[in-house]
Structures are given as C-alpha cells and as structure tokens.
Amino acid sequence: MRRIAFKGRTRQTGSVAVEFALVAMIFFTVVFATLELARMEFLLNTLEEVTRRAAAAATNVDFRDATALRKVQTDAVFRTSSGPLALGTPVTSDNVKIDYLSMSKATWNPTHMSSLPTCPAANRLNCTTDPNADNCIRFVRARVCDSMDSNGNCTKLPYQMVFPFFDLSGMKLPAAETIVPAGTLGATPGAMPCP
C-alpha cells in the first residue's frame, strides 16, 4: 500500500514547478510592465519641469556666455555636472536646447532667430525701437530634443526602456517645450550697447 501511495506522489512532483514557472512568468511580466509605465509617466512629467527650469533661468543669462548657458542646461536636468537625468536615460544636459524667438510682424507668432543681437544691451535697444523687429529677442524657448537644425526644428529623442520585455525601440519621447518672455538676458541697467 505504501508503494502505491509513494508512486502517485512522484508522478506529480514536477507539476508544481511547471505551474509556478507559468504563473511567475505572467506575474513578472505584469510587474515589469507596470514599472516601465510608471517610469515613462515620471519621465514625461519630468521633461516638462526640465524645460520650465531651463527657460526660466535662460531669460536672465547672457545668450553669448556659453559657460552660463551650459550651467543652465545642467541645472535643468537636476545635476551639478554633465550626465543623464536621473531615471531619464537618454536625456542629458546636451539634449536641453535653448533658443531665442522674435515676434513675427506678419503672423504674430514667435519665430526662431537665426542671428542674435550683438549683446543683451543691443537687444534692449532693438526692442525699445521696434518690439516686433526680427532682431528683438521677445521670448526664450527651452526644449528637450536630440538635435536642432539652423531653422529651430527639433528632432525627438528615442525612448529607452529599462526592462526590455517589449520592443518599443521605434517610440519617441514627446516634445517637451516651454516658452517664456525674455527677461534681462544678462543686460545690466545703464549698459551701453556693444558695437
């Protein structure tokens, strides 16, 4: 009698391992997919904050000072030195693009400025003379993108997954953009326009 009972148990010992493997595979897929979606939502919200911080800081920084603009970009991604955004790979401070906009007289839309004034004091003089001139910086725009051409067009960054269960390699990060009115742009009161 004992032999028969023992043989019955040995035939089912592997079924528990198979059932566990099937359930564990589904469970961990759901867990990692949830973590990836949470990270994606975090990244989308953080990109908006990154552009907000960059645009707000760039309004009072001299647009000719590459070191000061680099610090604005680094501060925007919550770092003190270059590197990726925390939990936000592939976003780095190099992906924070700052450009300057004038107000188009024809369409009343902000347009990308390909040539900037010679200095912040000259910009203030240009804007006082004609606030809708092509050489008057009216707005500062910050965006997160892979690269930017001379016309101000932005190439979106590819999304990088942490848990590569699904192939989302073709997915791009959405455009994150903030436009704010230009501040002092580093001009000191009473400064003479540069040549």
ABEGO torsion letter per residue (X at the ends): XAAAAAAAAAAAAAAAAAAAAAAAAAAAAAAAAAAAAAAAAAAAAAAAAAAAAAAAAAAABBAABAAAAAAAAAAAAGBABBEBBBGAOABBAAABBBBBBBBBAAAGBBBBBABBBABAAAAAAAAAABAABAABBABBBBBBBABBBAAGBBBBBBBBBABBABBAAABBBBBBBBBBBBBAGGBBBGBBBBX
